[in-house]
């Protein structure tokens, strides 16, 4: 037997009990490490939402890489506290943090309940994304304003002033991804739709209304009649030549004001149209009637003030669309001749309407409906067939936009055939419908589909 080196005792063999003790310690250490990993994953989930990871097709935060990106149709929300700067100046830094966290803790569950993803907090502002359609976003915004009323009741009981917020919503195709550097990266959303959403949130301050949506979001609603919505204005986004129609959602107005706005809705929308046509003589009495019905209708008061400003100084806060024609630009080409030819025809009809409205020669404007109906009946099914054949990922939303356009177009055609409305007013409403369609669908959604056809499926 090997006795080892002289004077050295042989090593002790570990007993069964000591092996079990070592295994027990290893199991406990493994469980503690797993619990810590789960806690870390949960903590990261509060910084990077799991829904955002799902959009990026990542199973966990460790799978996210710089430059990851996906394209999705989203409704984007921007929400901001009005007059936050003077409010914050009256508080200490600690009180500021306490107030912001108190407010955000009220809003976050409401957004989550409506399947919204909070992309980021920017001080007192919230940017959120809604992938399941515009209805979730509009319902969520209405619920946020309802929750704000509850929150303000508590503030008033505690002796604090109530806070007001503005919310802007817009729908469109955006790119979601990660940006930054090797040591620091962040998720972000990029696209024209984001810029317009920020512009809408700013507009809530101008019109003293808490919730404004774009024409894009209106078209994406399953049933717009569920909500109290009225045409508000045309917005021109910085860097974009073509304006877009925006709408006020007034479901959260006090009951008396909400009912009054419902009663004056048609009068208000007609007054706004006449203002944009610079027909101030028609706009003023209609706006005064709106204010008689609803004395606290701030947008009506603002438009009446604009009318008086135009009468005294000649300044007109419109988009100037009746003073210039659309022109075909190289970037409007889709590369699909059938669609490009159709869009050129659409532009021709828009310019014809612009001339007729500007010269107040609209008695025969209804002649525009039959050729455009024929145009839609030929083009839309052809586009939809191609989308389904090529598995276009945004086909469902694109087809819904077709249907919504036909609904609005048919409604205007019906009114024109009844000869009960001012033809110039109906011509202007028709022009706005066609302008919005040209700006957001014909030269944007159609181009996106054309790129998909030419380049293959986007990530």
C-alpha positions as CSV (number, residue, x, y, z in Angstrom):
1,X,0.0,0.0,0.0
2,X,1.2,3.4,-0.9
3,X,1.8,5.2,2.4
4,X,2.6,8.5,0.8
5,X,5.7,10.5,1.7
6,X,7.3,9.6,5.0
7,X,5.5,11.2,8.0
8,X,2.5,12.4,5.9
9,X,-1.0,11.1,6.8
10,X,-3.3,10.0,3.9
11,X,-6.1,12.4,2.9
12,X,-9.5,12.0,4.6
13,X,-12.3,10.6,2.4
14,X,-15.4,12.9,2.5
15,X,-18.3,11.4,4.3
16,X,-21.8,11.0,2.9
17,X,-23.0,13.8,5.3
18,X,-20.4,16.3,4.1
19,X,-21.3,15.6,0.4
20,X,-25.0,16.3,1.1
21,X,-24.1,19.5,3.0
22,X,-22.0,20.7,0.0
23,X,-24.8,19.9,-2.4
24,X,-27.3,21.7,-0.2
25,X,-25.1,24.8,-0.2
26,X,-24.8,24.6,-4.0
27,X,-28.6,24.3,-4.4
28,X,-29.2,27.3,-2.1
29,X,-26.6,29.4,-4.0
30,X,-28.2,28.4,-7.3
31,X,-31.7,29.4,-6.0
32,X,-30.4,32.7,-4.7
33,X,-28.7,33.4,-8.0
34,X,-31.9,32.5,-9.9
35,X,-34.0,34.7,-7.6
36,X,-31.5,37.6,-8.1
37,X,-31.6,37.1,-11.9
38,X,-35.4,37.2,-11.8
39,X,-35.4,40.3,-9.6
40,X,-32.9,41.9,-12.1
41,X,-35.1,41.0,-15.0
42,X,-38.2,42.5,-13.2
43,X,-36.2,45.6,-12.5
44,X,-35.2,46.0,-16.1
45,X,-38.8,45.4,-17.1
46,X,-39.7,48.6,-15.3
47,X,-37.1,50.4,-17.4
48,X,-37.6,48.6,-20.7
49,X,-41.2,47.3,-21.0
50,X,-41.6,43.6,-21.8
51,X,-44.1,44.6,-24.5
52,X,-41.3,46.6,-26.2
53,X,-39.0,43.6,-26.0
54,X,-41.7,41.6,-27.7
55,X,-42.0,44.2,-30.5
56,X,-38.2,43.9,-30.9
57,X,-38.6,40.1,-31.0
58,X,-36.3,39.8,-28.0
59,X,-37.0,37.2,-25.2
60,X,-35.2,39.2,-22.6
61,X,-33.1,42.4,-22.1
62,X,-29.9,40.5,-22.8
63,X,-31.1,39.7,-26.3
64,X,-31.5,43.4,-27.2
65,X,-28.7,44.7,-29.4
66,X,-27.8,48.2,-30.7
67,X,-29.5,48.8,-34.0
68,X,-32.4,46.3,-33.5
69,X,-35.4,47.7,-35.4
70,X,-38.9,46.7,-36.5
71,X,-41.6,48.5,-38.5
72,X,-45.1,48.7,-37.0
73,X,-48.3,50.6,-37.4
74,X,-48.9,52.4,-34.1
75,X,-51.1,55.0,-32.5
76,X,-48.7,57.3,-30.7
77,X,-49.6,59.3,-27.7
78,X,-48.0,62.4,-26.3
79,X,-49.3,63.7,-23.0
80,X,-48.1,66.8,-21.0
81,X,-49.0,68.8,-17.9
82,X,-50.1,72.3,-18.9
83,X,-48.2,75.2,-17.2
84,X,-45.8,72.8,-15.5
85,X,-43.0,75.3,-15.3
86,X,-44.7,77.9,-13.1
87,X,-46.1,75.0,-11.0
88,X,-42.7,73.4,-10.5
89,X,-41.1,76.8,-9.6
90,X,-43.4,76.9,-6.6
91,X,-42.0,73.6,-5.3
92,X,-38.7,72.3,-4.0
93,X,-36.8,69.7,-6.0
94,X,-38.0,67.0,-3.6
95,X,-41.6,68.2,-3.9
96,X,-41.2,68.2,-7.7
97,X,-40.2,64.6,-7.8
98,X,-43.0,63.7,-5.3
99,X,-45.6,65.5,-7.4
100,X,-44.4,64.0,-10.8
101,X,-44.3,60.5,-9.4
102,X,-47.7,60.9,-7.8
103,X,-49.2,62.0,-11.1
104,X,-47.4,59.4,-13.3
105,X,-48.5,56.6,-10.9
106,X,-52.1,57.6,-11.7
107,X,-51.6,57.5,-15.5
108,X,-49.4,54.5,-15.9
109,X,-52.0,51.8,-14.9
110,X,-54.6,53.4,-17.2
111,X,-52.3,53.3,-20.2
112,X,-51.3,49.7,-19.4
113,X,-55.0,48.7,-19.0
114,X,-55.6,49.8,-22.6
115,X,-52.6,47.8,-23.9
116,X,-50.4,50.9,-24.2
117,X,-46.7,50.7,-23.9
118,X,-45.0,53.6,-22.2
119,X,-42.0,54.3,-24.3
120,X,-40.5,57.0,-22.1
121,X,-41.2,59.7,-19.5
122,X,-39.8,63.1,-20.3
123,X,-40.2,65.1,-17.1
124,X,-43.9,65.5,-16.7
125,X,-44.6,64.2,-20.2
126,X,-45.5,60.7,-21.3
127,X,-44.9,59.1,-24.7
128,X,-46.9,55.9,-25.2
129,X,-47.5,53.5,-28.1
130,X,-50.7,51.6,-28.9
131,X,-50.3,48.6,-31.3
132,X,-53.8,47.2,-31.0
133,X,-55.5,50.0,-32.9
134,X,-56.6,53.6,-32.5
135,X,-59.7,52.7,-30.4
136,X,-57.4,51.5,-27.5
137,X,-55.5,54.8,-27.7
138,X,-58.6,57.0,-27.8
139,X,-60.3,55.0,-25.0
140,X,-57.1,55.1,-23.0
141,X,-56.8,58.9,-23.4
142,X,-60.4,59.4,-22.3
143,X,-59.8,57.1,-19.3
144,X,-56.7,59.1,-18.4
145,X,-58.7,62.3,-18.3
146,X,-61.3,60.6,-16.2
147,X,-58.6,59.4,-13.8
148,X,-57.2,63.0,-13.8
149,X,-60.5,64.3,-12.5
150,X,-60.4,61.7,-9.6
151,X,-56.7,62.7,-8.9
152,X,-57.6,66.4,-8.9
153,X,-60.4,65.9,-6.5
154,X,-57.9,64.5,-4.1
155,X,-55.5,67.4,-4.6
156,X,-58.3,69.9,-3.9
157,X,-59.2,68.1,-0.7
158,X,-55.5,68.4,0.3
159,X,-55.5,72.1,-0.5
160,X,-53.5,71.8,-3.8
161,X,-54.5,73.4,-7.2
162,X,-55.8,71.0,-9.8
163,X,-53.6,70.2,-12.8
164,X,-54.6,70.0,-16.5
165,X,-53.1,67.9,-19.2
166,X,-53.1,67.9,-23.0
167,X,-53.1,64.7,-25.1
168,X,-52.3,64.3,-28.8
169,X,-52.9,61.1,-30.7
170,X,-51.7,60.2,-34.2
171,X,-51.6,56.9,-36.1
172,X,-49.0,55.8,-38.7
173,X,-46.2,53.4,-39.6
174,X,-43.1,54.0,-37.4
175,X,-39.7,52.3,-36.9
176,X,-39.1,51.1,-33.3
177,X,-35.5,50.3,-32.4
178,X,-32.4,50.9,-30.3
179,X,-30.0,53.8,-30.7
180,X,-26.9,55.0,-28.9
181,X,-23.4,53.8,-28.5
182,X,-21.4,50.8,-27.1
183,X,-21.9,51.8,-23.5
184,X,-25.3,53.4,-23.5
185,X,-28.3,52.7,-25.7
186,X,-32.0,53.5,-25.5
187,X,-35.2,52.5,-27.3
188,X,-36.8,55.0,-29.6
189,X,-39.6,55.5,-32.2
190,X,-38.8,57.2,-35.4
191,X,-41.2,58.5,-38.1
192,X,-43.2,61.3,-39.4
193,X,-46.1,60.1,-37.3
194,X,-44.1,60.9,-34.1
195,X,-43.5,64.5,-35.1
196,X,-47.1,65.1,-35.9
197,X,-48.2,63.6,-32.5
198,X,-46.0,66.1,-30.7
199,X,-47.5,68.9,-32.7
200,X,-51.0,67.8,-31.8
201,X,-50.2,67.8,-28.1
202,X,-48.9,71.4,-28.4
203,X,-52.1,72.3,-30.2
204,X,-54.2,71.3,-27.1
205,X,-52.7,74.4,-25.4
206,X,-53.8,76.7,-28.2
207,X,-57.4,75.5,-28.3
208,X,-57.8,74.8,-24.5
209,X,-59.0,71.3,-25.3
210,X,-57.6,68.3,-23.6
211,X,-57.6,65.7,-26.4
212,X,-56.8,66.2,-30.1
213,X,-56.5,63.4,-32.7
214,X,-55.3,63.4,-36.3
215,X,-57.3,62.4,-39.4
216,X,-55.1,59.3,-39.5
217,X,-56.3,58.2,-36.1
218,X,-59.9,59.1,-37.0
219,X,-59.6,56.7,-40.0
220,X,-58.2,54.0,-37.9
221,X,-61.2,54.0,-35.4
222,X,-63.5,51.0,-35.7
223,X,-66.6,53.1,-34.9
224,X,-65.9,56.8,-34.7
225,X,-69.6,57.3,-33.7
226,X,-68.7,55.9,-30.3
227,X,-66.9,59.2,-29.4
228,X,-67.7,62.9,-29.4
229,X,-65.5,64.2,-32.2
230,X,-65.6,67.4,-34.3
231,X,-63.4,68.8,-37.0
232,X,-61.1,71.4,-35.4
233,X,-58.4,72.7,-37.8
234,X,-55.6,72.0,-40.3
235,X,-52.1,71.5,-38.9
236,X,-48.9,72.0,-40.9
237,X,-46.0,70.1,-39.4
238,X,-42.5,71.7,-39.6
239,X,-40.7,70.3,-42.6
240,X,-43.9,69.1,-44.3
241,X,-45.6,71.0,-47.2
242,X,-49.0,69.3,-46.9
243,X,-51.2,70.0,-43.9
244,X,-53.5,67.5,-42.2
245,X,-57.0,67.8,-40.6
246,X,-57.2,67.4,-36.8
247,X,-60.2,66.8,-34.6
248,X,-61.3,67.5,-31.0
249,X,-62.5,64.6,-28.9
250,X,-64.7,66.2,-26.2
251,X,-66.0,63.1,-24.3
252,X,-64.4,64.5,-21.1
253,X,-66.0,67.9,-21.2
254,X,-68.4,68.6,-18.3
255,X,-71.9,67.2,-19.2
256,X,-73.5,70.5,-19.9
257,X,-70.7,71.6,-22.2
258,X,-70.5,68.2,-23.9
259,X,-74.3,68.3,-24.7
260,X,-74.0,71.9,-25.9
261,X,-71.2,71.0,-28.3
262,X,-73.2,68.1,-29.6
263,X,-76.0,70.4,-30.3
264,X,-73.8,73.0,-32.1
265,X,-71.4,70.5,-33.8
266,X,-72.7,71.0,-37.4
267,X,-72.8,74.8,-36.9
268,X,-69.2,74.8,-35.6
269,X,-67.7,72.7,-38.3
270,X,-69.4,74.8,-40.9
271,X,-68.1,78.0,-39.3
272,X,-64.5,76.6,-39.3
273,X,-64.9,75.8,-43.0
274,X,-66.0,79.3,-43.8
275,X,-63.1,80.7,-41.8
276,X,-60.7,78.7,-43.8
277,X,-62.4,79.8,-47.0
278,X,-61.9,83.4,-45.8
279,X,-65.7,83.9,-45.9
280,X,-65.7,85.8,-42.6
281,X,-69.2,87.2,-43.2
282,X,-70.6,83.6,-43.1
283,X,-68.3,82.4,-40.3
284,X,-69.0,85.1,-37.7
285,X,-72.8,84.6,-37.2
286,X,-72.3,80.8,-37.0
287,X,-69.6,81.2,-34.4
288,X,-71.8,83.6,-32.4
289,X,-74.5,81.0,-32.5
290,X,-72.2,78.3,-31.2
291,X,-71.2,80.6,-28.3
292,X,-74.8,81.3,-27.5
293,X,-75.4,77.5,-27.2
294,X,-72.1,76.8,-25.4
295,X,-70.6,80.0,-23.8
296,X,-67.5,78.0,-22.6
297,X,-66.7,76.6,-26.1
298,X,-63.1,77.8,-26.2
299,X,-62.4,76.7,-29.8
300,X,-65.5,78.7,-31.0
301,X,-64.3,81.7,-29.0
302,X,-60.8,81.4,-30.5
303,X,-62.2,81.2,-34.1
304,X,-64.4,84.3,-33.4
305,X,-61.3,86.2,-32.3
306,X,-59.5,85.1,-35.4
307,X,-62.3,86.4,-37.5
308,X,-62.1,89.8,-35.8
309,X,-58.3,89.8,-36.3
310,X,-58.8,89.1,-40.0
311,X,-61.4,91.9,-40.3
312,X,-59.1,94.5,-38.6
313,X,-55.6,93.5,-39.8
314,X,-56.1,91.0,-42.7
315,X,-54.1,88.3,-40.8
316,X,-55.5,84.9,-41.6
317,X,-54.3,81.9,-39.6
318,X,-55.0,79.3,-42.2
319,X,-52.8,77.0,-44.3
320,X,-53.3,78.8,-47.6
321,X,-54.5,75.7,-49.4
322,X,-57.0,77.6,-51.5
323,X,-54.3,80.0,-52.8
324,X,-52.1,77.4,-54.5
325,X,-52.4,74.1,-56.4
326,X,-50.7,70.9,-55.7
327,X,-47.8,69.9,-57.9
328,X,-46.5,66.5,-58.7
329,X,-43.1,65.9,-57.1
330,X,-40.5,63.2,-57.8
331,X,-40.7,61.8,-54.2
332,X,-44.4,61.1,-54.7
333,X,-43.7,58.4,-57.3
334,X,-44.5,54.9,-56.0
335,X,-42.8,53.1,-58.9
336,X,-46.1,51.3,-59.6
337,X,-47.5,53.0,-62.8
338,X,-51.1,52.1,-62.1
339,X,-51.0,53.8,-58.7
340,X,-49.0,56.8,-59.9
341,X,-51.5,57.5,-62.7
342,X,-54.4,57.2,-60.3
343,X,-52.7,59.7,-57.9
344,X,-52.1,62.1,-60.7
345,X,-55.8,62.0,-61.6
346,X,-56.6,62.6,-57.9
347,X,-54.3,65.6,-57.8
348,X,-56.0,67.0,-60.9
349,X,-59.4,66.8,-59.3
350,X,-58.1,68.4,-56.1
351,X,-56.7,71.4,-58.0
352,X,-60.0,71.7,-60.0
353,X,-61.9,72.0,-56.7
354,X,-59.4,74.5,-55.3
355,X,-60.0,76.8,-58.3
356,X,-63.8,76.4,-58.0
357,X,-63.8,77.2,-54.3
358,X,-61.4,80.2,-54.7
359,X,-63.6,81.6,-57.5
360,X,-66.9,80.7,-55.8
361,X,-68.0,78.6,-58.8
362,X,-69.2,75.5,-57.0
363,X,-72.7,75.0,-58.3
364,X,-71.6,72.1,-60.5
365,X,-68.9,70.7,-58.2
366,X,-70.8,67.5,-57.6
367,X,-69.7,66.3,-61.0
368,X,-66.5,65.3,-59.3
369,X,-68.1,62.3,-57.5
370,X,-68.9,59.9,-60.4
371,X,-65.3,59.8,-61.8
372,X,-63.7,59.5,-58.4
373,X,-66.2,56.8,-57.4
374,X,-65.2,54.9,-60.6
375,X,-61.6,55.5,-59.8
376,X,-61.9,54.0,-56.3
377,X,-64.0,51.1,-57.5
378,X,-61.2,50.1,-59.9
379,X,-58.1,51.0,-57.9
380,X,-58.9,49.9,-54.4
381,X,-59.8,46.2,-55.2
382,X,-56.6,46.0,-57.3
383,X,-54.4,47.3,-54.5
384,X,-56.1,45.0,-52.0
385,X,-55.6,42.0,-54.2
386,X,-51.9,42.7,-54.6
387,X,-51.5,43.2,-50.9
388,X,-53.1,39.9,-50.0
389,X,-51.1,38.1,-52.8
390,X,-47.8,39.4,-51.4
391,X,-48.7,39.1,-47.7
392,X,-48.2,42.8,-47.1
393,X,-48.1,43.1,-43.3
394,X,-50.1,46.3,-43.1
395,X,-52.9,45.2,-45.5
396,X,-55.6,45.1,-42.9
397,X,-55.1,48.8,-41.9
398,X,-54.7,49.9,-45.5
399,X,-57.9,48.2,-46.5
400,X,-59.8,49.8,-43.6
401,X,-58.5,53.2,-44.8
402,X,-60.0,52.4,-48.2
403,X,-63.4,51.6,-46.6
404,X,-63.4,54.7,-44.4
405,X,-62.6,56.9,-47.3
406,X,-65.5,55.5,-49.3
407,X,-67.8,56.0,-46.3
408,X,-66.9,59.7,-46.0
409,X,-66.9,60.3,-49.8
410,X,-70.3,58.7,-50.1
411,X,-71.7,60.7,-47.3
412,X,-70.6,64.0,-49.0
413,X,-72.0,62.8,-52.3
414,X,-75.3,62.1,-50.7
415,X,-75.4,65.6,-49.2
416,X,-74.5,67.2,-52.5
417,X,-77.3,65.3,-54.3
418,X,-79.9,66.6,-51.8
419,X,-79.2,70.3,-52.6
420,X,-79.9,71.3,-49.0
421,X,-76.3,72.6,-48.2
422,X,-74.3,75.4,-49.6
423,X,-72.4,73.8,-52.5
424,X,-69.3,75.9,-51.7
425,X,-69.2,74.5,-48.1
426,X,-69.6,70.9,-49.4
427,X,-67.0,71.5,-52.0
428,X,-64.5,72.6,-49.3
429,X,-65.4,69.6,-47.2
430,X,-64.8,67.4,-50.2
431,X,-61.5,69.1,-51.0
432,X,-60.3,68.5,-47.4
433,X,-61.2,64.9,-47.6
434,X,-59.2,64.5,-50.9
435,X,-56.2,66.6,-49.6
436,X,-56.0,64.4,-46.4
437,X,-56.2,61.3,-48.6
438,X,-53.6,62.5,-50.9
439,X,-51.2,63.5,-48.1
440,X,-51.6,60.5,-45.8
441,X,-52.6,57.7,-48.1
442,X,-51.9,58.2,-51.8
443,X,-48.4,59.6,-51.3
444,X,-47.5,57.8,-48.0
445,X,-49.3,54.5,-47.4
446,X,-49.2,53.7,-51.2
447,X,-45.5,54.5,-51.4
448,X,-44.9,52.2,-48.4
449,X,-46.7,49.4,-50.1
450,X,-44.8,50.0,-53.3
451,X,-41.4,49.9,-51.5
452,X,-42.6,46.6,-49.9
453,X,-43.4,45.2,-53.4
454,X,-40.0,46.3,-54.7
455,X,-37.7,45.5,-51.8
456,X,-39.5,42.6,-50.0
457,X,-40.8,42.3,-46.5
458,X,-39.6,44.9,-44.0
459,X,-38.3,43.8,-40.5
